Every structure is written in structure tokens, then in C-alpha cells.
Amino acid sequence: MGFVALGAVEQDSACRIGNRISYALRSPGGIEEVTKMSDFRADLCADRVALVTGGGTGIGRGIARALGEHGARVCIASRRSDVLEAAVKELEGDGIEAMWVPCDVREPDQVEAVIEAILARWGRLDIVINNAAGNFPAAIEGLSYNGFKAVVDIDLRGTYHVTKVAFERALKEGGGHIVNITAPFERMGVAFQAHVAAAKTGVDSLTRTCAVEFGPHGVRVNALAPGAIGGTEGMERVGGGDAGEARCPLRYVGAPLDIANAVLFLCSSAAAYISGQVICVDGGAAVGMMQIPPPGSDA
């Protein structure tokens, strides 16, 4: 018996009430929804301003909500204005101070416009979550040059653009936190993900370099590598479901809340001495990829 974070659909509508979190309690009799208080102080991010790229859906939306519900003022940015507007309306309806700015992270001038809009409204920026990403399954022999380039441009170059502008315009003087959302591909080969693996491994390396360069300015830089996260666009595109549960030693697929909680931890004083790290949040899937049959089995 144990706690399992609810999937994305339930999480968006009923995951948090005030500073409470809804969970599914997995037991031999089935799954029962329960509610408990957040593991973090309600004012954990009070007086801080956060930017979440790709913040209109999935993991990014969950992160934006968690930061806002713990006191941060939140800006979300992506290419889809309609999605951003709906997400901000929902956040504001729950008492979170939020704004949205359309942005293609591949374009440095658009990234600069986002940072300027944040500074114009709130006068500061403390937390940057690089979550914007592109992904689709494709074998190398069928992956076009433009398809490979598009993912690298969004995931790697986009992360660089946002990180560079945010540091130069805000974090260099005031300190803060950068969390890059990457993938657990650095030390494994994953079929049909050559473009994503190349881009995300680059983000992992960029994370470490930025941690070294930005550390003297009071900026911590880390990355989170999510495993299978239910209800997200990435999960829909690359699949998972029962197979994802089977690959995970904890035997369940995660939820955006699992990633959001890791972000809250990294942006808290409890993680004050953690920088330059890539942390897998995957229920142990990355370390349990190769398994042998139990002794005495016929498998």
C-alpha cells in the first residue's frame, strides 16, 4: 500500500485545494482518492517571480500551478496563445497572480520580450523553468534533417536562449534558480528518440556548465529528468501506459505533480547546496531498465 500521485487530468481539476494535495491510495482493494496537506510551506515561494516555458500544458502547467500555490507570481510562455490564456485564467481563478506571453524559444528576440514583460510588471525574476520541448517518435532512417533540427532548436537552443537572457537581465544581479526539464537519456540508448536524446543530453551538459559559471552570482542550476508522466502530450506521442508501469520499479506512471514537487524542493532552502545536478524523477525506471528473471522462474 502506498501513495500514488493522481494523473494529469485529475490533478488539473482537483489536485490541490488550498495547500492540500489529492492523491490516489493504491491498495489491494483498488485505488481510493485521499487528500493530504502539501509537504511544503504555503509561503515557500512568497515574494518570488517565476517563468515557466511550455507552461500552458502538461508538466509545465503543473509546475506553474505548484509555484503559484506556494506564493510565487508566475509567467507562462509558449507558442499557443489560446492555451496560455486559458491556463492563466484558471490560475487566477484559484488566486494565483499570473501572466502569459507568447514566445517561440527558438527566437532570441521573443525570449527577450518575455523577460522584459516580466521585469516591466513585477520588477524581478527569481526562478526560471526551462520546460519548452518538442518530441515525436521517429527512426533515424525516417527522421528528416529538419525534424532533427527542430527538436534540437527547441530543446537545446531554446533552453540556451532563455537561460542566457534571464541570467544577463535578472539573475546575475539578484541570484535565483534555474531548473531545466530534460530526459533520462544521457546514459542509455532509446530507440526512435535520437533527436530528443541529442538535444536533452546537450541540456544536461549546459546545466553543469551554467552551474559553474553562474554559481558565483548566487544562481543554482539543476535539471530534472522525468520518466513516464501520465496525461502529458509527450506520453501520448511516445506511448507508455501499462508498459510504462511495468518498466518502473514502483509500478506506476507518474503525474505532473511529481515533477512539480521536485521543482519546489530545488527552489527551496533545503536544496541550497545542490547545483549542477541532473536528477531523475522516474520511479527508478532508468536504473531498472535491464532485469533478469527471478531465481527459479521459467522466464
C-alpha positions as a Markdown table, in Angstrom:
| # | Residue | x | y | z |
|---|---|---|---|---|
| 1 | Met | 0.0 | 0.0 | 0.0 |
| 2 | Gly | 1.3 | 3.5 | -0.8 |
| 3 | Phe | 0.6 | 6.9 | -2.1 |
| 4 | Val | 0.4 | 7.5 | -5.8 |
| 5 | Ala | 0.0 | 11.0 | -7.3 |
| 6 | Leu | -3.1 | 11.3 | -9.4 |
| 7 | Gly | -2.9 | 11.6 | -13.2 |
| 8 | Ala | -2.8 | 14.9 | -15.0 |
| 9 | Val | -6.5 | 15.1 | -15.7 |
| 10 | Glu | -7.5 | 14.7 | -12.1 |
| 11 | Gln | -4.6 | 16.8 | -11.0 |
| 12 | Asp | -5.6 | 19.9 | -13.1 |
| 13 | Ser | -9.1 | 19.9 | -11.7 |
| 14 | Ala | -8.8 | 18.6 | -8.2 |
| 15 | Cys | -5.2 | 18.0 | -7.3 |
| 16 | Arg | -4.8 | 20.9 | -4.9 |
| 17 | Ile | -7.3 | 22.7 | -2.7 |
| 18 | Gly | -5.6 | 25.5 | -0.8 |
| 19 | Asn | -2.4 | 23.9 | 0.3 |
| 20 | Arg | -3.8 | 20.3 | 0.1 |
| 21 | Ile | -2.9 | 17.7 | -2.4 |
| 22 | Ser | -5.1 | 14.9 | -3.7 |
| 23 | Tyr | -3.5 | 11.5 | -4.1 |
| 24 | Ala | -4.7 | 8.1 | -5.1 |
| 25 | Leu | -4.1 | 5.5 | -2.5 |
| 26 | Arg | -3.2 | 2.2 | -4.2 |
| 27 | Ser | -4.2 | -0.8 | -2.1 |
| 28 | Pro | -5.2 | -4.4 | -2.7 |
| 29 | Gly | -8.8 | -3.3 | -2.9 |
| 30 | Gly | -8.3 | -0.8 | -5.6 |
| 31 | Ile | -7.5 | 2.9 | -5.8 |
| 32 | Glu | -9.0 | 5.4 | -3.4 |
| 33 | Glu | -8.7 | 9.2 | -3.7 |
| 34 | Val | -7.4 | 10.8 | -0.5 |
| 35 | Thr | -6.2 | 14.3 | 0.4 |
| 36 | Lys | -3.3 | 15.5 | 2.5 |
| 37 | Met | -1.5 | 18.7 | 3.2 |
| 38 | Ser | 1.3 | 19.8 | 0.9 |
| 39 | Asp | 4.7 | 18.7 | 2.1 |
| 40 | Phe | 5.9 | 22.3 | 1.6 |
| 41 | Arg | 5.1 | 25.5 | 3.4 |
| 42 | Ala | 2.4 | 27.5 | 1.8 |
| 43 | Asp | 4.8 | 30.5 | 1.6 |
| 44 | Leu | 7.7 | 28.6 | 0.2 |
| 45 | Cys | 8.0 | 30.8 | -2.9 |
| 46 | Ala | 6.5 | 34.0 | -1.5 |
| 47 | Asp | 7.7 | 37.3 | -3.0 |
| 48 | Arg | 9.4 | 35.4 | -5.8 |
| 49 | Val | 8.7 | 35.6 | -9.6 |
| 50 | Ala | 8.9 | 32.6 | -11.8 |
| 51 | Leu | 9.0 | 32.0 | -15.5 |
| 52 | Val | 7.8 | 28.6 | -16.9 |
| 53 | Thr | 8.3 | 28.0 | -20.6 |
| 54 | Gly | 5.9 | 25.5 | -22.1 |
| 55 | Gly | 3.8 | 26.4 | -19.1 |
| 56 | Gly | 0.3 | 26.0 | -20.7 |
| 57 | Thr | 0.0 | 22.3 | -20.6 |
| 58 | Gly | 1.2 | 19.1 | -19.0 |
| 59 | Ile | 4.3 | 19.2 | -16.8 |
| 60 | Gly | 4.8 | 22.9 | -17.3 |
| 61 | Arg | 1.3 | 23.7 | -16.3 |
| 62 | Gly | 1.7 | 21.6 | -13.2 |
| 63 | Ile | 4.9 | 23.3 | -12.2 |
| 64 | Ala | 3.4 | 26.8 | -12.8 |
| 65 | Arg | 0.4 | 25.9 | -10.5 |
| 66 | Ala | 2.6 | 24.5 | -7.8 |
| 67 | Leu | 4.9 | 27.5 | -7.8 |
| 68 | Gly | 1.9 | 29.8 | -7.7 |
| 69 | Glu | 0.1 | 27.9 | -4.9 |
| 70 | His | 3.2 | 28.3 | -2.8 |
| 71 | Gly | 3.3 | 32.1 | -3.2 |
| 72 | Ala | 5.2 | 32.8 | -6.5 |
| 73 | Arg | 3.9 | 35.2 | -9.1 |
| 74 | Val | 4.1 | 33.2 | -12.3 |
| 75 | Cys | 4.6 | 33.9 | -16.0 |
| 76 | Ile | 4.0 | 31.1 | -18.5 |
| 77 | Ala | 5.2 | 31.3 | -22.1 |
| 78 | Ser | 4.8 | 29.1 | -25.2 |
| 79 | Arg | 3.7 | 29.4 | -28.8 |
| 80 | Arg | 0.0 | 28.9 | -28.3 |
| 81 | Ser | -1.7 | 32.0 | -27.0 |
| 82 | Asp | -5.1 | 30.3 | -26.6 |
| 83 | Val | -3.7 | 27.6 | -24.3 |
| 84 | Leu | -1.7 | 30.2 | -22.3 |
| 85 | Glu | -4.8 | 32.4 | -21.9 |
| 86 | Ala | -6.9 | 29.5 | -20.6 |
| 87 | Ala | -4.2 | 28.4 | -18.2 |
| 88 | Val | -3.7 | 31.9 | -16.7 |
| 89 | Lys | -7.5 | 32.3 | -16.3 |
| 90 | Glu | -7.5 | 29.0 | -14.4 |
| 91 | Leu | -4.6 | 30.1 | -12.2 |
| 92 | Glu | -6.1 | 33.5 | -11.5 |
| 93 | Gly | -9.4 | 31.9 | -10.6 |
| 94 | Asp | -7.5 | 30.0 | -7.9 |
| 95 | Gly | -6.0 | 33.2 | -6.5 |
| 96 | Ile | -2.6 | 32.9 | -8.2 |
| 97 | Glu | -1.1 | 36.1 | -9.7 |
| 98 | Ala | -0.1 | 35.1 | -13.2 |
| 99 | Met | 0.6 | 36.4 | -16.7 |
| 100 | Trp | 1.2 | 34.9 | -20.1 |
| 101 | Val | 3.4 | 36.0 | -23.0 |
| 102 | Pro | 3.5 | 34.2 | -26.4 |
| 103 | Cys | 7.0 | 33.0 | -27.2 |
| 104 | Asp | 8.9 | 30.7 | -29.5 |
| 105 | Val | 12.0 | 30.0 | -27.6 |
| 106 | Arg | 13.9 | 29.4 | -30.8 |
| 107 | Glu | 13.8 | 33.1 | -31.4 |
| 108 | Pro | 16.1 | 35.2 | -29.1 |
| 109 | Asp | 14.1 | 38.4 | -29.7 |
| 110 | Gln | 10.9 | 36.7 | -28.5 |
| 111 | Val | 12.7 | 35.4 | -25.4 |
| 112 | Glu | 14.0 | 38.9 | -24.7 |
| 113 | Ala | 10.4 | 40.2 | -25.0 |
| 114 | Val | 9.2 | 37.7 | -22.3 |
| 115 | Ile | 11.9 | 38.7 | -19.8 |
| 116 | Glu | 11.2 | 42.4 | -20.4 |
| 117 | Ala | 7.5 | 41.9 | -19.9 |
| 118 | Ile | 8.2 | 40.1 | -16.6 |
| 119 | Leu | 10.5 | 42.9 | -15.4 |
| 120 | Ala | 8.1 | 45.6 | -16.5 |
| 121 | Arg | 5.2 | 44.1 | -14.5 |
| 122 | Trp | 7.0 | 42.7 | -11.4 |
| 123 | Gly | 10.5 | 44.2 | -11.4 |
| 124 | Arg | 12.3 | 41.0 | -10.8 |
| 125 | Leu | 12.8 | 37.3 | -11.8 |
| 126 | Asp | 13.9 | 34.7 | -9.4 |
| 127 | Ile | 13.0 | 31.3 | -10.9 |
| 128 | Val | 13.4 | 30.0 | -14.4 |
| 129 | Ile | 11.9 | 26.7 | -15.5 |
| 130 | Asn | 13.1 | 25.6 | -19.0 |
| 131 | Asn | 10.3 | 23.2 | -19.9 |
| 132 | Ala | 9.5 | 24.1 | -23.6 |
| 133 | Ala | 10.2 | 21.0 | -25.7 |
| 134 | Gly | 9.4 | 19.1 | -28.9 |
| 135 | Asn | 9.1 | 15.4 | -29.2 |
| 136 | Phe | 7.8 | 12.8 | -31.6 |
| 137 | Pro | 9.0 | 9.2 | -32.2 |
| 138 | Ala | 11.0 | 8.6 | -35.3 |
| 139 | Ala | 13.5 | 6.1 | -36.5 |
| 140 | Ile | 16.8 | 7.6 | -37.7 |
| 141 | Glu | 16.3 | 6.3 | -41.2 |
| 142 | Gly | 13.0 | 8.1 | -41.4 |
| 143 | Leu | 13.9 | 11.2 | -39.4 |
| 144 | Ser | 14.3 | 14.2 | -41.7 |
| 145 | Tyr | 17.1 | 16.7 | -41.3 |
| 146 | Asn | 14.6 | 19.4 | -40.5 |
| 147 | Gly | 12.8 | 17.2 | -37.9 |
| 148 | Phe | 16.1 | 16.6 | -36.1 |
| 149 | Lys | 16.9 | 20.3 | -36.3 |
| 150 | Ala | 13.5 | 21.4 | -35.0 |
| 151 | Val | 13.8 | 19.4 | -31.8 |
| 152 | Val | 17.4 | 20.5 | -31.1 |
| 153 | Asp | 16.4 | 24.1 | -31.8 |
| 154 | Ile | 13.5 | 24.0 | -29.3 |
| 155 | Asp | 15.0 | 21.8 | -26.6 |
| 156 | Leu | 18.7 | 22.8 | -26.6 |
| 157 | Arg | 18.9 | 26.2 | -28.3 |
| 158 | Gly | 15.7 | 27.3 | -26.7 |
| 159 | Thr | 17.0 | 26.4 | -23.2 |
| 160 | Tyr | 20.2 | 28.3 | -24.0 |
| 161 | His | 18.3 | 31.4 | -25.2 |
| 162 | Val | 16.1 | 31.6 | -22.1 |
| 163 | Thr | 18.9 | 30.9 | -19.7 |
| 164 | Lys | 21.3 | 33.4 | -21.3 |
| 165 | Val | 18.7 | 36.3 | -21.4 |
| 166 | Ala | 17.3 | 35.5 | -17.9 |
| 167 | Phe | 20.8 | 35.5 | -16.4 |
| 168 | Glu | 22.0 | 38.6 | -18.1 |
| 169 | Arg | 18.9 | 40.7 | -17.4 |
| 170 | Ala | 17.8 | 39.5 | -14.0 |
| 171 | Leu | 19.5 | 36.6 | -12.2 |
| 172 | Lys | 23.1 | 37.9 | -12.4 |
| 173 | Glu | 22.4 | 40.7 | -10.0 |
| 174 | Gly | 19.7 | 39.1 | -7.8 |
| 175 | Gly | 20.6 | 35.4 | -7.8 |
| 176 | Gly | 18.0 | 32.7 | -8.2 |
| 177 | His | 17.3 | 29.2 | -9.5 |
| 178 | Ile | 17.2 | 27.7 | -13.0 |
| 179 | Val | 15.6 | 24.2 | -13.4 |
| 180 | Asn | 15.9 | 22.6 | -16.8 |
| 181 | Ile | 13.4 | 19.8 | -17.7 |
| 182 | Thr | 15.4 | 17.2 | -19.6 |
| 183 | Ala | 15.1 | 13.4 | -20.1 |
| 184 | Pro | 16.9 | 10.3 | -18.6 |
| 185 | Phe | 18.7 | 9.6 | -21.9 |
| 186 | Glu | 22.2 | 10.6 | -21.2 |
| 187 | Arg | 23.5 | 7.1 | -20.3 |
| 188 | Met | 21.1 | 4.9 | -22.3 |
| 189 | Gly | 20.0 | 4.3 | -25.9 |
| 190 | Val | 16.3 | 4.8 | -26.6 |
| 191 | Ala | 15.0 | 3.8 | -30.0 |
| 192 | Phe | 13.2 | 6.4 | -32.1 |
| 193 | Gln | 14.4 | 9.2 | -29.8 |
| 194 | Ala | 17.8 | 10.2 | -31.4 |
| 195 | His | 16.8 | 13.8 | -31.9 |
| 196 | Val | 15.4 | 14.1 | -28.3 |
| 197 | Ala | 18.4 | 12.3 | -26.8 |
| 198 | Ala | 20.9 | 14.5 | -28.6 |
| 199 | Ala | 19.1 | 17.7 | -27.5 |
| 200 | Lys | 18.4 | 16.7 | -23.9 |
| 201 | Thr | 22.0 | 15.4 | -23.4 |
| 202 | Gly | 23.1 | 18.8 | -24.6 |
| 203 | Val | 20.8 | 20.4 | -22.0 |
| 204 | Asp | 22.3 | 18.2 | -19.3 |
| 205 | Ser | 25.8 | 19.4 | -20.2 |
| 206 | Leu | 24.6 | 23.0 | -20.4 |
| 207 | Thr | 23.2 | 22.6 | -16.9 |
| 208 | Arg | 26.5 | 21.7 | -15.5 |
| 209 | Thr | 28.4 | 24.5 | -17.3 |
| 210 | Cys | 25.9 | 27.1 | -16.2 |
| 211 | Ala | 26.1 | 25.9 | -12.6 |
| 212 | Val | 29.8 | 26.6 | -12.7 |
| 213 | Glu | 29.6 | 30.0 | -14.4 |
| 214 | Phe | 26.6 | 31.3 | -12.5 |
| 215 | Gly | 27.3 | 29.9 | -9.1 |
| 216 | Pro | 29.5 | 32.9 | -8.0 |
| 217 | His | 26.4 | 35.1 | -8.7 |
| 218 | Gly | 24.2 | 33.1 | -6.3 |
| 219 | Val | 22.4 | 31.2 | -9.1 |
| 220 | Arg | 21.8 | 27.5 | -8.7 |
| 221 | Val | 21.2 | 25.5 | -11.9 |
| 222 | Asn | 19.9 | 22.0 | -11.9 |
| 223 | Ala | 17.9 | 19.7 | -14.2 |
| 224 | Leu | 15.1 | 17.2 | -13.7 |
| 225 | Ala | 14.7 | 14.1 | -16.0 |
| 226 | Pro | 11.1 | 12.9 | -15.8 |
| 227 | Gly | 10.2 | 9.4 | -16.5 |
| 228 | Ala | 6.8 | 8.3 | -17.8 |
| 229 | Ile | 4.3 | 11.1 | -16.8 |
| 230 | Gly | 0.7 | 10.3 | -17.4 |
| 231 | Gly | -1.7 | 12.7 | -19.2 |
| 232 | Thr | 1.0 | 14.7 | -20.9 |
| 233 | Glu | 1.4 | 15.3 | -24.7 |
| 234 | Gly | 4.8 | 13.5 | -24.6 |
| 235 | Met | 3.2 | 10.4 | -23.1 |
| 236 | Glu | 0.5 | 10.4 | -25.8 |
| 237 | Arg | 3.1 | 10.7 | -28.5 |
| 238 | Val | 5.7 | 8.1 | -27.4 |
| 239 | Gly | 3.3 | 5.8 | -25.5 |
| 240 | Gly | 3.6 | 4.2 | -22.1 |
| 241 | Gly | 0.5 | 3.1 | -20.2 |
| 242 | Asp | 0.9 | -0.5 | -18.9 |
| 243 | Ala | 4.3 | -0.8 | -20.4 |
| 244 | Gly | 5.4 | 2.3 | -18.6 |
| 245 | Glu | 4.2 | 0.9 | -15.3 |
| 246 | Ala | 6.0 | -2.4 | -16.0 |
| 247 | Arg | 9.3 | -0.6 | -16.6 |
| 248 | Cys | 9.0 | 1.4 | -13.4 |
| 249 | Pro | 10.2 | -0.4 | -10.2 |
| 250 | Leu | 7.5 | 1.5 | -8.3 |
| 251 | Arg | 4.9 | 0.0 | -10.8 |
| 252 | Tyr | 3.0 | 3.2 | -11.6 |
| 253 | Val | 3.2 | 6.1 | -14.0 |
| 254 | Gly | 4.0 | 9.4 | -12.5 |
| 255 | Ala | 2.0 | 12.7 | -12.7 |
| 256 | Pro | 3.0 | 16.3 | -13.3 |
| 257 | Leu | 2.7 | 16.8 | -9.5 |
| 258 | Asp | 5.7 | 14.6 | -9.1 |
| 259 | Ile | 7.9 | 16.9 | -11.2 |
| 260 | Ala | 6.4 | 20.0 | -9.6 |
| 261 | Asn | 7.3 | 18.7 | -6.2 |
| 262 | Ala | 10.9 | 18.2 | -7.3 |
| 263 | Val | 10.9 | 21.7 | -8.6 |
| 264 | Leu | 9.7 | 23.1 | -5.3 |
| 265 | Phe | 12.4 | 21.2 | -3.5 |
| 266 | Leu | 15.2 | 22.5 | -5.8 |
| 267 | Cys | 13.9 | 26.1 | -5.4 |
| 268 | Ser | 13.8 | 25.8 | -1.6 |
| 269 | Ser | 16.5 | 26.5 | 1.0 |
| 270 | Ala | 16.5 | 22.7 | 1.6 |
| 271 | Ala | 18.4 | 22.4 | -1.7 |
| 272 | Ala | 20.7 | 25.4 | -1.0 |
| 273 | Tyr | 23.9 | 23.3 | -1.6 |
| 274 | Ile | 22.7 | 21.4 | -4.7 |
| 275 | Ser | 23.7 | 22.7 | -8.1 |
| 276 | Gly | 24.9 | 21.3 | -11.4 |
| 277 | Gln | 22.9 | 18.1 | -10.9 |
| 278 | Val | 20.6 | 16.1 | -13.2 |
| 279 | Ile | 18.0 | 14.3 | -11.1 |
| 280 | Cys | 15.8 | 11.5 | -12.5 |
| 281 | Val | 12.2 | 11.6 | -11.3 |
| 282 | Asp | 11.1 | 8.4 | -12.8 |
| 283 | Gly | 10.2 | 5.9 | -10.0 |
| 284 | Gly | 13.6 | 4.2 | -10.6 |
| 285 | Ala | 12.9 | 3.3 | -14.2 |
| 286 | Ala | 16.3 | 4.5 | -15.5 |
| 287 | Val | 18.2 | 2.3 | -13.1 |
| 288 | Gly | 15.9 | -0.7 | -13.6 |
| 289 | Met | 15.9 | -0.9 | -17.4 |
| 290 | Met | 17.7 | -4.3 | -17.6 |
| 291 | Gln | 16.2 | -7.0 | -15.4 |
| 292 | Ile | 16.8 | -10.7 | -15.1 |
| 293 | Pro | 14.1 | -13.3 | -14.3 |
| 294 | Pro | 13.7 | -14.2 | -10.6 |
| 295 | Pro | 15.7 | -17.2 | -9.5 |
| 296 | Gly | 13.8 | -20.4 | -10.1 |
| 297 | Ser | 11.4 | -18.9 | -12.7 |
| 298 | Asp | 10.9 | -20.3 | -16.2 |
| 299 | Ala | 11.1 | -16.9 | -17.8 |
